[in-house]
Amino acid sequence: MRRLVKGVVLLGTVASLASAQDAAPKRKAARFRWTSTAPVVLPRSDAEHPVVAVKDPSIVFANGKYHVFMTTAGAKGWGLAYASFRRWEDAPAAPLTYLDRSPIGPGYRAAPQVFFFAPQKRWYMVFQGGDPLYSTTTNIDDPMSWSAPKPFFAAVPDVVKGKDGNATWLDFWVICDDTRCHLFNTGDNGRLYRSETALADFPRGFGKTEVVLEDARDRLFEASMTYRVAGTPSYVTMVEAIGPRGRYFRAWTSDRLDGGWKPLADSLADPFAGSANVAYPGGRWTLDVSHGEMIRAGNDQHLTLDPCRPLRFLYQGVDPKSAGMDYLMLPYRLGLLTATAPNPLSAMCRARPEGGGKRR
Protein backbone atom coordinates (compact mmCIF):
# COMPACT_ATOMS: atom_id res chain seq x y z
CA MET A 1 0.00 0.00 0.00
CA ARG A 2 1.80 3.10 -1.21
CA ARG A 3 1.58 6.43 0.54
CA LEU A 4 -1.08 8.95 -0.43
CA VAL A 5 -0.22 10.16 -3.92
CA LYS A 6 -1.39 13.33 -5.66
CA GLY A 7 -2.31 13.29 -9.31
CA VAL A 8 -2.48 10.31 -11.59
CA VAL A 9 -0.71 7.03 -10.96
CA LEU A 10 -0.74 4.47 -13.73
CA LEU A 11 -1.08 0.80 -12.94
CA GLY A 12 1.83 -1.54 -13.46
CA THR A 13 -0.15 -3.20 -16.25
CA VAL A 14 0.56 -0.31 -18.56
CA ALA A 15 2.97 2.12 -16.95
CA SER A 16 5.93 0.30 -15.47
CA LEU A 17 9.03 -0.63 -17.34
CA ALA A 18 9.90 -4.20 -16.50
CA SER A 19 13.50 -5.16 -16.01
CA ALA A 20 15.26 -7.03 -18.81
CA GLN A 21 14.71 -10.24 -16.91
CA ASP A 22 10.97 -9.65 -16.58
CA ALA A 23 10.48 -8.24 -20.07
CA ALA A 24 11.77 -11.43 -21.71
CA PRO A 25 11.49 -14.26 -19.14
CA LYS A 26 12.75 -17.69 -19.91
CA ARG A 27 10.00 -20.08 -20.86
CA LYS A 28 9.45 -22.16 -17.77
CA ALA A 29 6.28 -23.56 -16.25
CA ALA A 30 5.31 -21.90 -12.98
CA ARG A 31 5.53 -24.32 -10.06
CA PHE A 32 2.71 -22.63 -8.13
CA ARG A 33 -0.75 -22.84 -9.70
CA TRP A 34 -3.90 -21.10 -8.45
CA THR A 35 -7.56 -20.61 -9.25
CA SER A 36 -9.32 -17.37 -8.34
CA THR A 37 -12.84 -16.52 -7.31
CA ALA A 38 -14.65 -13.45 -8.52
CA PRO A 39 -14.40 -10.58 -6.00
CA VAL A 40 -15.59 -11.78 -2.60
CA VAL A 41 -15.22 -8.63 -0.44
CA LEU A 42 -16.71 -5.46 -1.92
CA PRO A 43 -16.73 -1.76 -1.00
CA ARG A 44 -19.86 -0.45 0.71
CA SER A 45 -20.40 3.26 1.14
CA ASP A 46 -22.40 5.20 3.68
CA ALA A 47 -23.05 8.92 4.08
CA GLU A 48 -19.70 9.48 5.79
CA HIS A 49 -17.64 7.03 3.76
CA PRO A 50 -18.01 7.30 -0.05
CA VAL A 51 -15.60 4.44 -0.74
CA VAL A 52 -14.78 3.03 -4.16
CA ALA A 53 -12.24 0.38 -3.16
CA VAL A 54 -11.27 -2.18 -0.54
CA LYS A 55 -7.59 -3.13 -0.41
CA ASP A 56 -4.69 -4.59 1.58
CA PRO A 57 -6.61 -7.26 3.54
CA SER A 58 -5.50 -9.00 6.71
CA ILE A 59 -7.51 -12.08 7.63
CA VAL A 60 -7.72 -14.27 10.74
CA PHE A 61 -10.08 -17.07 11.75
CA ALA A 62 -11.29 -16.85 15.36
CA ASN A 63 -14.45 -17.72 17.30
CA GLY A 64 -15.91 -19.63 14.38
CA LYS A 65 -15.66 -16.92 11.73
CA TYR A 66 -13.32 -15.02 9.46
CA HIS A 67 -12.33 -11.49 10.43
CA VAL A 68 -11.12 -9.30 7.58
CA PHE A 69 -9.44 -5.94 8.13
CA MET A 70 -8.78 -3.79 5.10
CA THR A 71 -7.93 -0.39 3.66
CA THR A 72 -10.74 1.63 2.13
CA ALA A 73 -10.21 4.31 -0.49
CA GLY A 74 -12.40 7.01 -1.95
CA ALA A 75 -12.97 10.72 -2.36
CA LYS A 76 -12.28 11.39 1.34
CA GLY A 77 -8.98 9.51 1.37
CA TRP A 78 -7.75 6.31 3.01
CA GLY A 79 -9.20 4.54 6.03
CA LEU A 80 -9.63 1.17 7.73
CA ALA A 81 -12.66 -1.10 7.77
CA TYR A 82 -13.68 -4.50 9.16
CA ALA A 83 -15.97 -7.31 8.02
CA SER A 84 -16.72 -10.77 9.38
CA PHE A 85 -18.47 -13.86 8.04
CA ARG A 86 -18.67 -17.57 8.77
CA ARG A 87 -18.70 -18.88 5.20
CA TRP A 88 -17.08 -17.55 2.05
CA GLU A 89 -20.49 -17.61 0.36
CA ASP A 90 -21.54 -14.90 2.85
CA ALA A 91 -18.54 -12.65 2.26
CA PRO A 92 -19.93 -10.49 -0.61
CA ALA A 93 -22.90 -9.43 1.56
CA ALA A 94 -20.90 -8.84 4.74
CA PRO A 95 -21.37 -5.25 6.00
CA LEU A 96 -18.34 -3.03 6.57
CA THR A 97 -17.62 -1.36 9.90
CA TYR A 98 -15.50 1.77 9.52
CA LEU A 99 -12.77 1.90 12.14
CA ASP A 100 -12.46 5.69 12.19
CA ARG A 101 -15.48 5.45 14.52
CA SER A 102 -13.39 3.44 16.98
CA PRO A 103 -10.56 4.89 19.11
CA ILE A 104 -8.29 4.30 16.09
CA GLY A 105 -9.86 7.53 14.86
CA PRO A 106 -9.91 9.31 11.50
CA GLY A 107 -6.98 10.30 9.33
CA TYR A 108 -4.51 8.42 7.17
CA ARG A 109 -4.67 4.75 8.21
CA ALA A 110 -3.89 1.93 5.79
CA ALA A 111 -2.47 -1.56 5.17
CA PRO A 112 -3.49 -3.41 8.36
CA GLN A 113 -2.03 -6.65 9.68
CA VAL A 114 -3.81 -8.44 12.54
CA PHE A 115 -2.63 -11.26 14.82
CA PHE A 116 -3.10 -12.56 18.36
CA PHE A 117 -0.05 -11.97 20.56
CA ALA A 118 -0.31 -14.99 22.85
CA PRO A 119 2.15 -13.84 25.58
CA GLN A 120 -0.16 -10.89 26.36
CA LYS A 121 -3.45 -12.55 25.33
CA ARG A 122 -4.14 -9.51 23.19
CA TRP A 123 -4.90 -8.83 19.54
CA TYR A 124 -2.64 -6.45 17.65
CA MET A 125 -3.39 -4.47 14.52
CA VAL A 126 -0.27 -3.13 12.78
CA PHE A 127 -0.87 -0.42 10.17
CA GLN A 128 0.67 2.59 8.52
CA GLY A 129 -0.16 6.17 9.37
CA GLY A 130 2.97 7.54 7.78
CA ASP A 131 5.11 5.68 10.33
CA PRO A 132 4.28 2.19 11.68
CA LEU A 133 1.47 2.25 14.26
CA TYR A 134 -0.39 -0.34 16.31
CA SER A 135 -3.68 -0.70 18.14
CA THR A 136 -4.81 -3.51 20.44
CA THR A 137 -7.95 -5.21 21.72
CA THR A 138 -8.89 -8.23 23.82
CA ASN A 139 -12.10 -8.78 21.84
CA ILE A 140 -11.69 -9.22 18.09
CA ASP A 141 -15.48 -9.57 17.72
CA ASP A 142 -15.96 -5.91 18.72
CA PRO A 143 -14.49 -3.60 16.05
CA MET A 144 -15.14 -0.57 18.29
CA SER A 145 -12.82 -1.95 21.00
CA TRP A 146 -9.51 -1.21 19.26
CA SER A 147 -7.29 1.18 21.21
CA ALA A 148 -5.96 4.54 20.04
CA PRO A 149 -2.87 4.12 17.82
CA LYS A 150 0.65 4.13 19.23
CA PRO A 151 3.98 4.26 17.33
CA PHE A 152 6.49 1.42 17.27
CA PHE A 153 9.49 3.73 16.84
CA ALA A 154 10.44 6.91 18.69
CA ALA A 155 12.41 8.07 15.64
CA VAL A 156 12.69 7.01 12.00
CA PRO A 157 15.76 4.76 11.45
CA ASP A 158 18.31 6.37 9.15
CA VAL A 159 18.44 3.32 6.87
CA VAL A 160 14.84 3.83 5.70
CA LYS A 161 15.30 7.51 4.87
CA GLY A 162 15.55 8.60 1.25
CA LYS A 163 18.00 11.07 -0.21
CA ASP A 164 15.68 13.90 0.83
CA GLY A 165 15.79 12.75 4.45
CA ASN A 166 12.17 11.59 4.49
CA ALA A 167 11.11 8.10 5.47
CA THR A 168 10.45 5.67 2.62
CA TRP A 169 8.91 2.87 4.70
CA LEU A 170 5.43 1.37 4.32
CA ASP A 171 3.46 -1.92 4.50
CA PHE A 172 4.58 -3.02 7.97
CA TRP A 173 4.50 -6.69 8.93
CA VAL A 174 5.26 -8.31 12.31
CA ILE A 175 6.15 -11.97 12.87
CA CYS A 176 7.74 -13.54 15.96
CA ASP A 177 9.87 -16.58 16.63
CA ASP A 178 10.45 -18.06 20.11
CA THR A 179 12.65 -15.22 21.36
CA ARG A 180 12.21 -12.16 19.12
CA CYS A 181 9.64 -10.24 17.12
CA HIS A 182 10.63 -8.99 13.67
CA LEU A 183 9.08 -6.07 11.80
CA PHE A 184 9.46 -6.19 8.02
CA ASN A 185 8.62 -3.38 5.64
CA THR A 186 9.12 -2.30 2.06
CA GLY A 187 9.68 1.17 0.66
CA ASP A 188 8.63 1.20 -3.02
CA ASN A 189 12.37 1.42 -3.67
CA GLY A 190 13.59 -2.12 -4.32
CA ARG A 191 14.36 -2.85 -0.67
CA LEU A 192 12.95 -5.12 2.03
CA TYR A 193 13.86 -4.03 5.57
CA ARG A 194 13.79 -5.84 8.92
CA SER A 195 13.82 -4.55 12.51
CA GLU A 196 13.72 -6.61 15.70
CA THR A 197 12.93 -6.55 19.40
CA ALA A 198 12.91 -9.13 22.19
CA LEU A 199 9.68 -11.11 22.51
CA ALA A 200 9.41 -9.98 26.14
CA ASP A 201 9.73 -6.31 25.10
CA PHE A 202 7.16 -6.31 22.29
CA PRO A 203 5.78 -3.88 21.11
CA ARG A 204 8.60 -1.70 22.44
CA GLY A 205 12.29 -1.78 21.66
CA PHE A 206 12.40 -2.20 17.87
CA GLY A 207 15.82 -1.46 16.40
CA LYS A 208 18.68 -2.96 14.38
CA THR A 209 16.88 -1.96 11.19
CA GLU A 210 18.62 -3.39 8.14
CA VAL A 211 18.13 -4.14 4.45
CA VAL A 212 17.57 -7.88 3.93
CA LEU A 213 16.67 -8.01 0.21
CA GLU A 214 17.46 -5.57 -2.59
CA ASP A 215 16.59 -5.53 -6.29
CA ALA A 216 15.30 -3.23 -9.03
CA ARG A 217 12.39 -1.10 -7.83
CA ASP A 218 9.69 -2.86 -9.85
CA ARG A 219 10.97 -6.32 -8.93
CA LEU A 220 10.87 -5.68 -5.16
CA PHE A 221 8.15 -3.12 -4.72
CA GLU A 222 5.85 -3.38 -1.67
CA ALA A 223 3.39 -5.45 0.41
CA SER A 224 5.75 -8.04 1.91
CA MET A 225 4.34 -10.91 3.97
CA THR A 226 6.32 -13.52 5.92
CA TYR A 227 5.19 -16.82 7.46
CA ARG A 228 6.51 -19.85 9.30
CA VAL A 229 5.95 -23.14 7.45
CA ALA A 230 4.46 -25.57 10.00
CA GLY A 231 6.38 -28.76 10.71
CA THR A 232 9.56 -27.46 9.09
CA PRO A 233 12.46 -25.19 10.05
CA SER A 234 11.53 -22.89 7.16
CA TYR A 235 10.08 -19.43 6.74
CA VAL A 236 8.72 -18.02 3.50
CA THR A 237 8.49 -14.37 2.50
CA MET A 238 6.68 -12.88 -0.48
CA VAL A 239 7.03 -9.38 -1.94
CA GLU A 240 4.87 -7.72 -4.56
CA ALA A 241 6.47 -6.80 -7.88
CA ILE A 242 5.30 -4.99 -11.01
CA GLY A 243 5.36 -6.71 -14.39
CA PRO A 244 4.16 -5.87 -17.90
CA ARG A 245 0.89 -7.74 -17.20
CA GLY A 246 0.09 -6.58 -13.69
CA ARG A 247 1.27 -6.95 -10.13
CA TYR A 248 2.59 -10.32 -8.99
CA PHE A 249 4.36 -11.86 -5.99
CA ARG A 250 7.86 -13.30 -5.77
CA ALA A 251 8.86 -15.66 -2.92
CA TRP A 252 11.98 -16.62 -0.93
CA THR A 253 12.71 -19.01 1.95
CA SER A 254 15.01 -18.97 4.95
CA ASP A 255 15.63 -21.14 7.98
CA ARG A 256 15.48 -18.11 10.31
CA LEU A 257 13.85 -14.70 10.30
CA ASP A 258 17.17 -12.89 10.59
CA GLY A 259 18.90 -15.14 8.07
CA GLY A 260 19.60 -14.91 4.35
CA TRP A 261 16.69 -15.42 1.94
CA LYS A 262 16.98 -17.90 -0.95
CA PRO A 263 14.82 -17.67 -4.10
CA LEU A 264 11.79 -19.97 -4.14
CA ALA A 265 9.59 -18.62 -6.95
CA ASP A 266 11.03 -15.26 -7.85
CA SER A 267 10.59 -14.58 -11.56
CA LEU A 268 7.82 -13.32 -13.82
CA ALA A 269 7.60 -16.73 -15.52
CA ASP A 270 7.75 -18.67 -12.24
CA PRO A 271 6.09 -16.40 -9.66
CA PHE A 272 4.49 -17.19 -6.34
CA ALA A 273 1.24 -15.76 -7.73
CA GLY A 274 0.48 -13.59 -10.76
CA SER A 275 -0.99 -13.49 -14.26
CA ALA A 276 1.28 -16.34 -15.33
CA ASN A 277 -0.16 -18.90 -12.92
CA VAL A 278 -3.72 -17.91 -11.91
CA ALA A 279 -6.84 -19.25 -13.65
CA TYR A 280 -10.21 -17.47 -13.47
CA PRO A 281 -12.99 -20.02 -14.09
CA GLY A 282 -15.68 -17.33 -13.87
CA GLY A 283 -13.84 -14.95 -16.18
CA ARG A 284 -10.71 -12.88 -15.62
CA TRP A 285 -11.60 -9.70 -13.73
CA THR A 286 -8.05 -8.49 -12.96
CA LEU A 287 -4.49 -8.80 -14.20
CA ASP A 288 -3.11 -8.05 -10.74
CA VAL A 289 -2.34 -10.28 -7.80
CA SER A 290 -1.59 -7.49 -5.39
CA HIS A 291 -1.39 -6.71 -1.65
CA GLY A 292 -3.09 -9.38 0.46
CA GLU A 293 -2.59 -12.11 3.03
CA MET A 294 -2.40 -15.88 3.16
CA ILE A 295 -5.00 -17.69 5.24
CA ARG A 296 -3.06 -18.99 8.21
CA ALA A 297 -3.25 -22.27 10.09
CA GLY A 298 -3.58 -20.32 13.36
CA ASN A 299 -3.91 -16.71 14.39
CA ASP A 300 -1.00 -16.06 16.75
CA GLN A 301 2.26 -14.15 16.34
CA HIS A 302 4.03 -17.09 14.64
CA LEU A 303 1.94 -16.56 11.47
CA THR A 304 1.94 -20.22 10.49
CA LEU A 305 1.09 -21.74 7.12
CA ASP A 306 0.18 -25.42 6.97
CA PRO A 307 1.84 -26.97 3.88
CA CYS A 308 -0.38 -30.04 4.25
CA ARG A 309 -3.50 -28.03 3.39
CA PRO A 310 -4.26 -26.23 0.12
CA LEU A 311 -2.83 -22.72 0.24
CA ARG A 312 -5.35 -19.85 0.11
CA PHE A 313 -4.55 -16.20 -0.46
CA LEU A 314 -6.93 -13.23 -0.06
CA TYR A 315 -5.65 -10.57 -2.44
CA GLN A 316 -6.58 -7.29 -4.11
CA GLY A 317 -7.24 -6.90 -7.81
CA VAL A 318 -8.63 -4.20 -10.08
CA ASP A 319 -10.31 -4.01 -13.48
CA PRO A 320 -7.49 -3.33 -15.99
CA LYS A 321 -9.80 -0.89 -17.81
CA SER A 322 -9.30 1.48 -14.87
CA ALA A 323 -5.62 2.05 -15.72
CA GLY A 324 -4.80 5.74 -15.76
CA MET A 325 -7.26 6.75 -13.04
CA ASP A 326 -6.21 8.66 -9.95
CA TYR A 327 -4.68 6.04 -7.63
CA LEU A 328 -7.08 6.92 -4.82
CA MET A 329 -10.07 6.19 -7.04
CA LEU A 330 -9.00 2.83 -8.50
CA PRO A 331 -11.86 0.33 -7.88
CA TYR A 332 -9.97 -2.42 -6.05
CA ARG A 333 -11.80 -5.54 -4.85
CA LEU A 334 -10.71 -8.60 -2.85
CA GLY A 335 -10.55 -12.05 -4.42
CA LEU A 336 -9.54 -15.45 -3.06
CA LEU A 337 -6.88 -17.69 -4.59
CA THR A 338 -6.67 -21.43 -3.90
CA ALA A 339 -3.64 -23.50 -4.87
CA THR A 340 -4.62 -26.22 -7.33
CA ALA A 341 -1.52 -28.36 -7.72
CA PRO A 342 1.53 -29.57 -5.79
CA ASN A 343 3.99 -26.75 -5.28
CA PRO A 344 7.27 -26.02 -3.47
CA LEU A 345 5.45 -25.38 -0.18
CA SER A 346 3.17 -28.42 -0.33
CA ALA A 347 6.33 -30.45 -0.94
CA MET A 348 7.35 -29.48 2.61
CA CYS A 349 4.33 -31.28 4.05
CA ARG A 350 5.11 -33.66 6.90
CA ALA A 351 2.80 -36.24 8.49
CA ARG A 352 0.60 -34.70 11.18
CA PRO A 353 0.33 -36.07 14.70
CA GLU A 354 -2.93 -37.99 15.06
CA GLY A 355 -5.85 -35.63 15.68
CA GLY A 356 -3.85 -32.60 14.58
CA GLY A 357 -6.32 -29.85 13.81
CA LYS A 358 -9.49 -29.32 11.80
CA ARG A 359 -9.66 -27.99 8.30
CA ARG A 360 -11.27 -24.62 7.68
C-alpha positions in Angstrom: 0.0 0.0 0.0 1.8 3.1 -1.2 1.6 6.4 0.5 -1.1 8.9 -0.4 -0.2 10.2 -3.9 -1.4 13.3 -5.7 -2.3 13.3 -9.3 -2.5 10.3 -11.6 -0.7 7.0 -11.0 -0.7 4.5 -13.7 -1.1 0.8 -12.9 1.8 -1.5 -13.5 -0.2 -3.2 -16.2 0.6 -0.3 -18.6 3.0 2.1 -16.9 5.9 0.3 -15.5 9.0 -0.6 -17.3 9.9 -4.2 -16.5 13.5 -5.2 -16.0 15.3 -7.0 -18.8 14.7 -10.2 -16.9 11.0 -9.7 -16.6 10.5 -8.2 -20.1 11.8 -11.4 -21.7 11.5 -14.3 -19.1 12.7 -17.7 -19.9 10.0 -20.1 -20.9 9.5 -22.2 -17.8 6.3 -23.6 -16.3 5.3 -21.9 -13.0 5.5 -24.3 -10.1 2.7 -22.6 -8.1 -0.8 -22.8 -9.7 -3.9 -21.1 -8.5 -7.6 -20.6 -9.2 -9.3 -17.4 -8.3 -12.8 -16.5 -7.3 -14.7 -13.4 -8.5 -14.4 -10.6 -6.0 -15.6 -11.8 -2.6 -15.2 -8.6 -0.4 -16.7 -5.5 -1.9 -16.7 -1.8 -1.0 -19.9 -0.5 0.7 -20.4 3.3 1.1 -22.4 5.2 3.7 -23.1 8.9 4.1 -19.7 9.5 5.8 -17.6 7.0 3.8 -18.0 7.3 0.0 -15.6 4.4 -0.7 -14.8 3.0 -4.2 -12.2 0.4 -3.2 -11.3 -2.2 -0.5 -7.6 -3.1 -0.4 -4.7 -4.6 1.6 -6.6 -7.3 3.5 -5.5 -9.0 6.7 -7.5 -12.1 7.6 -7.7 -14.3 10.7 -10.1 -17.1 11.8 -11.3 -16.8 15.4 -14.4 -17.7 17.3 -15.9 -19.6 14.4 -15.7 -16.9 11.7 -13.3 -15.0 9.5 -12.3 -11.5 10.4 -11.1 -9.3 7.6 -9.4 -5.9 8.1 -8.8 -3.8 5.1 -7.9 -0.4 3.7 -10.7 1.6 2.1 -10.2 4.3 -0.5 -12.4 7.0 -2.0 -13.0 10.7 -2.4 -12.3 11.4 1.3 -9.0 9.5 1.4 -7.7 6.3 3.0 -9.2 4.5 6.0 -9.6 1.2 7.7 -12.7 -1.1 7.8 -13.7 -4.5 9.2 -16.0 -7.3 8.0 -16.7 -10.8 9.4 -18.5 -13.9 8.0 -18.7 -17.6 8.8 -18.7 -18.9 5.2 -17.1 -17.5 2.1 -20.5 -17.6 0.4 -21.5 -14.9 2.8 -18.5 -12.6 2.3 -19.9 -10.5 -0.6 -22.9 -9.4 1.6 -20.9 -8.8 4.7 -21.4 -5.3 6.0 -18.3 -3.0 6.6 -17.6 -1.4 9.9 -15.5 1.8 9.5 -12.8 1.9 12.1 -12.5 5.7 12.2 -15.5 5.5 14.5 -13.4 3.4 17.0 -10.6 4.9 19.1 -8.3 4.3 16.1 -9.9 7.5 14.9 -9.9 9.3 11.5 -7.0 10.3 9.3 -4.5 8.4 7.2 -4.7 4.7 8.2 -3.9 1.9 5.8 -2.5 -1.6 5.2 -3.5 -3.4 8.4 -2.0 -6.6 9.7 -3.8 -8.4 12.5 -2.6 -11.3 14.8 -3.1 -12.6 18.4 -0.1 -12.0 20.6 -0.3 -15.0 22.9 2.1 -13.8 25.6 -0.2 -10.9 26.4 -3.5 -12.5 25.3 -4.1 -9.5 23.2 -4.9 -8.8 19.5 -2.6 -6.4 17.7 -3.4 -4.5 14.5 -0.3 -3.1 12.8 -0.9 -0.4 10.2 0.7 2.6 8.5 -0.2 6.2 9.4 3.0 7.5 7.8 5.1 5.7 10.3 4.3 2.2 11.7 1.5 2.3 14.3 -0.4 -0.3 16.3 -3.7 -0.7 18.1 -4.8 -3.5 20.4 -8.0 -5.2 21.7 -8.9 -8.2 23.8 -12.1 -8.8 21.8 -11.7 -9.2 18.1 -15.5 -9.6 17.7 -16.0 -5.9 18.7 -14.5 -3.6 16.1 -15.1 -0.6 18.3 -12.8 -2.0 21.0 -9.5 -1.2 19.3 -7.3 1.2 21.2 -6.0 4.5 20.0 -2.9 4.1 17.8 0.7 4.1 19.2 4.0 4.3 17.3 6.5 1.4 17.3 9.5 3.7 16.8 10.4 6.9 18.7 12.4 8.1 15.6 12.7 7.0 12.0 15.8 4.8 11.4 18.3 6.4 9.2 18.4 3.3 6.9 14.8 3.8 5.7 15.3 7.5 4.9 15.5 8.6 1.3 18.0 11.1 -0.2 15.7 13.9 0.8 15.8 12.7 4.4 12.2 11.6 4.5 11.1 8.1 5.5 10.4 5.7 2.6 8.9 2.9 4.7 5.4 1.4 4.3 3.5 -1.9 4.5 4.6 -3.0 8.0 4.5 -6.7 8.9 5.3 -8.3 12.3 6.1 -12.0 12.9 7.7 -13.5 16.0 9.9 -16.6 16.6 10.5 -18.1 20.1 12.7 -15.2 21.4 12.2 -12.2 19.1 9.6 -10.2 17.1 10.6 -9.0 13.7 9.1 -6.1 11.8 9.5 -6.2 8.0 8.6 -3.4 5.6 9.1 -2.3 2.1 9.7 1.2 0.7 8.6 1.2 -3.0 12.4 1.4 -3.7 13.6 -2.1 -4.3 14.4 -2.9 -0.7 12.9 -5.1 2.0 13.9 -4.0 5.6 13.8 -5.8 8.9 13.8 -4.5 12.5 13.7 -6.6 15.7 12.9 -6.5 19.4 12.9 -9.1 22.2 9.7 -11.1 22.5 9.4 -10.0 26.1 9.7 -6.3 25.1 7.2 -6.3 22.3 5.8 -3.9 21.1 8.6 -1.7 22.4 12.3 -1.8 21.7 12.4 -2.2 17.9 15.8 -1.5 16.4 18.7 -3.0 14.4 16.9 -2.0 11.2 18.6 -3.4 8.1 18.1 -4.1 4.4 17.6 -7.9 3.9 16.7 -8.0 0.2 17.5 -5.6 -2.6 16.6 -5.5 -6.3 15.3 -3.2 -9.0 12.4 -1.1 -7.8 9.7 -2.9 -9.8 11.0 -6.3 -8.9 10.9 -5.7 -5.2 8.2 -3.1 -4.7 5.9 -3.4 -1.7 3.4 -5.4 0.4 5.8 -8.0 1.9 4.3 -10.9 4.0 6.3 -13.5 5.9 5.2 -16.8 7.5 6.5 -19.8 9.3 6.0 -23.1 7.4 4.5 -25.6 10.0 6.4 -28.8 10.7 9.6 -27.5 9.1 12.5 -25.2 10.1 11.5 -22.9 7.2 10.1 -19.4 6.7 8.7 -18.0 3.5 8.5 -14.4 2.5 6.7 -12.9 -0.5 7.0 -9.4 -1.9 4.9 -7.7 -4.6 6.5 -6.8 -7.9 5.3 -5.0 -11.0 5.4 -6.7 -14.4 4.2 -5.9 -17.9 0.9 -7.7 -17.2 0.1 -6.6 -13.7 1.3 -7.0 -10.1 2.6 -10.3 -9.0 4.4 -11.9 -6.0 7.9 -13.3 -5.8 8.9 -15.7 -2.9 12.0 -16.6 -0.9 12.7 -19.0 1.9 15.0 -19.0 4.9 15.6 -21.1 8.0 15.5 -18.1 10.3 13.9 -14.7 10.3 17.2 -12.9 10.6 18.9 -15.1 8.1 19.6 -14.9 4.4 16.7 -15.4 1.9 17.0 -17.9 -0.9 14.8 -17.7 -4.1 11.8 -20.0 -4.1 9.6 -18.6 -7.0 11.0 -15.3 -7.8 10.6 -14.6 -11.6 7.8 -13.3 -13.8 7.6 -16.7 -15.5 7.7 -18.7 -12.2 6.1 -16.4 -9.7 4.5 -17.2 -6.3 1.2 -15.8 -7.7 0.5 -13.6 -10.8 -1.0 -13.5 -14.3 1.3 -16.3 -15.3 -0.2 -18.9 -12.9 -3.7 -17.9 -11.9 -6.8 -19.3 -13.7 -10.2 -17.5 -13.5 -13.0 -20.0 -14.1 -15.7 -17.3 -13.9 -13.8 -14.9 -16.2 -10.7 -12.9 -15.6 -11.6 -9.7 -13.7 -8.1 -8.5 -13.0 -4.5 -8.8 -14.2 -3.1 -8.0 -10.7 -2.3 -10.3 -7.8 -1.6 -7.5 -5.4 -1.4 -6.7 -1.7 -3.1 -9.4 0.5 -2.6 -12.1 3.0 -2.4 -15.9 3.2 -5.0 -17.7 5.2 -3.1 -19.0 8.2 -3.3 -22.3 10.1 -3.6 -20.3 13.4 -3.9 -16.7 14.4 -1.0 -16.1 16.7 2.3 -14.2 16.3 4.0 -17.1 14.6 1.9 -16.6 11.5 1.9 -20.2 10.5 1.1 -21.7 7.1 0.2 -25.4 7.0 1.8 -27.0 3.9 -0.4 -30.0 4.3 -3.5 -28.0 3.4 -4.3 -26.2 0.1 -2.8 -22.7 0.2 -5.3 -19.9 0.1 -4.6 -16.2 -0.5 -6.9 -13.2 -0.1 -5.7 -10.6 -2.4 -6.6 -7.3 -4.1 -7.2 -6.9 -7.8 -8.6 -4.2 -10.1 -10.3 -4.0 -13.5 -7.5 -3.3 -16.0 -9.8 -0.9 -17.8 -9.3 1.5 -14.9 -5.6 2.0 -15.7 -4.8 5.7 -15.8 -7.3 6.7 -13.0 -6.2 8.7 -10.0 -4.7 6.0 -7.6 -7.1 6.9 -4.8 -10.1 6.2 -7.0 -9.0 2.8 -8.5 -11.9 0.3 -7.9 -10.0 -2.4 -6.1 -11.8 -5.5 -4.9 -10.7 -8.6 -2.9 -10.6 -12.0 -4.4 -9.5 -15.5 -3.1 -6.9 -17.7 -4.6 -6.7 -21.4 -3.9 -3.6 -23.5 -4.9 -4.6 -26.2 -7.3 -1.5 -28.4 -7.7 1.5 -29.6 -5.8 4.0 -26.8 -5.3 7.3 -26.0 -3.5 5.4 -25.4 -0.2 3.2 -28.4 -0.3 6.3 -30.5 -0.9 7.3 -29.5 2.6 4.3 -31.3 4.0 5.1 -33.7 6.9 2.8 -36.2 8.5 0.6 -34.7 11.2 0.3 -36.1 14.7 -2.9 -38.0 15.1 -5.9 -35.6 15.7 -3.8 -32.6 14.6 -6.3 -29.9 13.8 -9.5 -29.3 11.8 -9.7 -28.0 8.3 -11.3 -24.6 7.7 
